[in-house]
Each structure stands twice: as C-alpha cells, then as structure tokens.
Amino acid sequence: MHKKIQITSSTLLYAVCLLTLSLSSNAQDAAATLNKAYVSVNGQAQSNALAEILLREQLARGASDSPDLRQAVREVLINQALMAQEARKAKLDANPLLLAQTELAQQNILAQAWQQQVLSESPPKEEDLKAEYDRQIARTGDKDYLIRHLLVAQEATAKLLFEKIQAGAKIADLSKEYSQDPQSRERGGLTDWVNAADLSPALADSVKATGKGKLVAKPIKSDAGWHVLQVEDIRAFKAPSFADTKQQLVVIVNRLALDARLKTLRQQAK
C-alpha cells in the first residue's frame, strides 16, 4: 500500500515572511498560516511552522536559502513523520523515559523563549554597558603574562618536577613528558598571553610576584591540579575600547539580568 503524501499550496516563503511580523492586527492571520499544513503524510499534517523551524536551523548553520534547501526541508518533514508514525504504532510513545525526554525538551524550549522575552522587554541600556565596561577594566591588571607551565594531579609529583627544574632541567621538556594540560603540553607548556585577571587568584598572585624569566617560587594548587610555573615574558596590557567590546558587554549584562530574574524566581518559589 502506497503512503499518501500531499503538499498544500501554502508556500514556506510566505510562512517565513509572516513569522517575522511583530504582534499586530495581522498576528492572527500569521498564526493561522503557520498552523496550516505544509506537508500531509498519511493524513497527518506537518505545519508551515515546523517547516519554518527546520529552515531557520539550516540558515543558522550557514546554508543559503534556495529551492533545493526548501525541498530538503520537505523531505525531512516527510521522513520524520513516517518514522514517528511507525514509532507510535510500536507504542514507543508510551515509554516513560521518552515521555520524560519530551517533557525536558519542552521545558528547555519554554525556558529559552522566556529568556528571549525578558531580554526583549528590558534591553541593556548604554549606561549599564558602560558601567560593566568600567567594572571589567577595574578588575583587569595592567600587565599581560606569557607563562610556561606543567600541570600534574599530585603535590608530590609537582614538588619533584619543581626540584628537577631548580637543578637545571628544562620546564619545556618536563611539560611535554608529564603535563596533563593538553592545550599547552605539546608546546612545551607555553600558554598564550594572559592577563592576571583571567587566572585563578592563587595563580595570579604568584605570577605577579615573579619576575620575567623566573620560576614561580613553589608549586601552586588550583581546581585543575598542581602547577609548576615559569614567567616567560611580561608586557603592558592595553585595554580594548568600549566600542570594541560592546557586543561582549551586551552578552555579559544580559546574562547578569537573567541571573537576577532567576534568583528572584527561586526566592519566590515554594
């Protein structure tokens, strides 16, 4: 028996245009169009809204809008509908873990929608961005450091390697052999330039107290393990301008706003 597949005259392009409309007198018409069937598979409608979501996912990944992309969206909707129908016939939709997964997915989508609504209602003000910029600059040191280090899990190992370096061994060689930091190990423990503000307090204090070309006085513990550090070079830090960091500041301020709203919700929750 052949599967019955139908496609309506409604176009996905029309749905895209309607979805971009702001809430207005046409909002109900837009919603009605999005709810119409884009593809019908065995009598089960796959709406324009579903097609729109799939299309936007592909566009967000860098795909170009084209007839071929829209045809691919149509095929995905058909294939997913057919497989979902077979899953229901097998009563997979009664699996409690699948039901929980569906509920979690819905919660996640709603949580993201809530975040977007909160941010759209209270976009960050210029003075908020400038205040955050000043706060970031205040916590940033006036120097950048080029560090060579090795990371191990045990204090005893760190002390042993530290003593070997003091006795003349090269930290670069020991780092390649012993360090558990995959990002710097193959570079002989050499990191990128870093500001002390981006290091943990213990590491930052030790680095700032160490001169250029010198070994930090002792192994330092962090959440990652035990570090043996050497300050390879020091340079003056030039803070980026407000304009250059504005987009990053928007992200930070938005996150702080959402954190504050969520904190209030938690305090009010029973």
C-alpha positions in Angstrom: 0.0 0.0 0.0 1.5 3.3 -1.0 2.0 6.1 1.5 -0.2 9.1 0.8 1.9 12.3 0.7 0.4 15.6 -0.2 1.7 19.2 -0.2 -0.5 22.2 0.1 -0.4 25.4 -1.9 0.9 27.4 1.0 4.5 28.3 0.5 7.3 28.3 3.1 8.4 31.7 1.9 5.0 33.1 2.9 5.4 31.5 6.3 8.8 33.0 6.8 7.5 36.5 6.0 4.6 36.1 8.3 6.7 34.8 11.2 8.8 38.0 11.1 5.8 40.2 11.6 5.6 41.9 15.0 2.4 41.5 17.1 -0.2 43.5 15.2 -3.6 43.2 13.6 -2.1 40.7 11.2 -0.8 38.4 14.0 -3.8 36.1 14.0 -3.5 35.7 10.2 0.1 34.9 10.5 -0.5 32.3 13.2 -3.3 30.8 11.1 -1.0 30.5 8.1 1.8 28.9 10.2 -0.6 26.4 11.5 -1.7 25.3 8.0 -0.3 22.0 6.6 2.9 22.4 4.6 3.0 18.6 4.0 0.4 16.0 4.8 1.7 12.4 5.4 -0.9 9.7 5.7 -3.4 12.3 6.7 -1.2 13.8 9.4 -0.4 17.5 8.8 3.2 18.8 9.1 2.7 22.5 9.5 4.3 25.5 7.9 5.6 26.3 11.4 7.5 23.0 11.5 9.0 23.7 8.1 9.9 27.2 9.2 11.8 25.9 12.2 13.8 23.4 10.2 14.6 26.1 7.6 15.8 28.5 10.2 18.0 25.8 11.7 19.7 25.3 8.4 20.1 29.0 7.7 21.6 29.5 11.1 24.2 26.8 10.2 25.2 28.9 7.1 23.1 27.3 4.4 21.8 29.5 1.6 18.1 29.8 1.1 17.2 28.0 -2.2 14.7 25.8 -3.8 17.0 22.8 -3.1 17.1 23.7 0.6 13.3 24.0 0.8 13.0 20.6 -1.0 15.3 19.2 1.6 13.2 20.6 4.4 10.1 19.0 2.8 11.9 15.6 2.7 13.0 15.8 6.3 9.4 16.5 7.4 8.1 13.6 5.4 10.8 11.2 6.7 10.4 12.3 10.3 6.6 12.0 10.1 6.8 8.5 8.7 9.3 7.3 11.4 7.3 8.9 14.1 4.1 7.2 12.9 5.8 3.9 13.0 7.1 4.6 16.5 3.6 5.3 17.7 2.4 2.0 16.1 5.1 0.3 18.2 3.9 2.2 21.3 7.2 3.8 21.8 5.4 7.0 22.7 4.4 5.2 25.9 8.0 4.7 27.1 8.3 6.7 30.3 11.9 7.7 29.6 10.9 9.0 26.1 8.0 10.9 27.7 10.4 12.5 30.2 12.8 13.4 27.4 9.9 15.1 25.6 8.9 17.0 28.7 12.5 18.1 29.3 12.8 19.3 25.6 9.6 21.3 26.0 10.8 22.8 29.3 14.1 23.8 27.6 12.3 25.5 24.7 10.0 27.4 27.0 12.9 28.4 29.2 14.7 29.8 26.2 11.6 31.6 25.0 11.2 33.1 28.5 14.8 34.4 28.4 14.3 36.0 25.0 11.1 37.7 26.2 12.8 39.0 29.3 15.7 40.4 27.3 13.4 41.9 24.6 11.4 43.7 27.3 14.4 45.1 29.1 17.3 45.5 26.6 20.6 46.7 28.3 20.9 50.5 28.5 24.0 52.3 27.4 24.8 53.3 30.9 24.6 49.7 32.0 27.1 48.6 29.4 29.5 51.4 30.3 29.2 50.5 34.0 30.1 46.9 33.2 32.9 48.1 31.0 34.4 50.1 33.9 34.0 47.1 36.2 35.8 44.8 33.8 38.6 47.3 33.3 38.9 47.8 37.1 39.5 44.1 37.7 42.0 43.8 34.9 45.7 44.2 35.7 48.0 46.5 33.8 50.2 43.6 32.6 49.9 40.5 30.4 52.0 37.4 31.0 53.4 34.7 28.8 53.6 31.6 31.0 55.2 28.2 30.6 53.7 25.6 32.9 53.1 22.0 33.6 50.1 20.6 35.4 50.0 17.4 37.4 47.5 15.8 39.8 49.6 15.2 42.8 51.5 17.6 45.0 54.4 15.2 45.5 54.9 14.9 41.7 54.8 18.7 41.3 57.5 19.1 44.0 59.7 16.5 42.4 59.4 18.2 39.0 60.0 21.6 40.6 63.2 20.4 42.2 64.4 19.0 38.8 63.9 22.4 37.2 65.8 24.1 40.0 68.6 21.6 39.4 68.8 22.6 35.7 66.1 20.6 33.9 64.0 22.5 31.3 60.4 23.0 32.2 59.5 22.8 28.4 60.9 19.2 28.3 59.3 18.1 31.5 56.0 19.6 30.4 55.9 17.6 27.2 56.6 14.5 29.2 54.5 15.0 32.4 51.9 17.8 32.0 48.3 16.9 32.0 47.2 20.1 30.2 46.5 19.1 26.6 46.3 22.7 25.3 49.9 23.6 26.2 51.7 20.2 26.6 52.8 19.9 23.0 54.1 23.5 23.1 56.4 22.7 26.0 53.9 24.2 28.4 53.8 27.6 26.7 50.4 29.3 27.1 49.0 32.3 25.1 49.4 35.7 26.5 47.1 36.0 29.5 46.0 38.8 31.9 46.3 38.1 35.6 42.6 38.8 36.0 41.9 35.7 33.9 43.8 33.4 36.2 42.6 31.9 39.5 43.6 34.2 42.5 46.4 31.8 43.7 47.9 31.6 40.2 47.5 35.4 39.6 49.2 36.4 42.9 52.1 34.0 42.2 52.7 35.2 38.7 52.5 38.9 39.6 55.1 38.3 42.3 57.5 36.6 39.8 60.0 38.4 37.5 60.4 37.8 33.8 62.2 34.6 33.1 61.9 33.4 36.7 60.3 30.2 38.1 57.4 30.7 40.4 58.7 30.1 44.0 56.7 26.9 44.6 54.1 24.6 43.0 50.6 26.2 43.1 47.3 24.4 43.6 44.2 25.2 41.6 40.9 23.4 40.9 42.7 21.7 38.0 45.6 20.3 40.0 49.1 21.4 40.8 51.0 23.8 38.6 54.7 24.5 38.2 55.0 27.9 36.5 57.6 30.0 34.8 57.0 33.5 33.7 58.5 33.7 30.2 57.7 37.3 29.4 55.7 40.3 30.6 54.1 43.2 28.6 51.9 46.1 29.3 48.2 45.5 28.9 46.3 47.8 26.6 42.6 47.7 27.4 40.3 47.3 24.4 37.9 50.3 23.8 34.3 50.3 24.9 33.3 50.2 21.2 35.4 47.1 20.6 33.9 45.2 23.5 30.3 46.4 23.3 28.9 43.2 21.9 30.6 41.1 24.6 29.3 43.6 27.2 25.8 43.1 25.9 26.2 39.3 26.5 27.5 39.8 30.0 24.9 42.3 31.0 22.1 40.2 29.6 23.4 37.2 31.5 23.5 39.1 34.7 20.0 40.4 34.2 18.7 36.8 33.6 20.6 35.6 36.6 19.0 38.3 38.7 15.5 37.4 37.4 16.0 33.7 38.0 17.3 34.4 41.5 14.1 36.3 42.3 12.0 33.4 40.9 13.9 30.9 43.1 13.4 33.1 46.2 9.6 33.3 45.5 9.3 29.6 44.6 7.8 27.2 47.1 
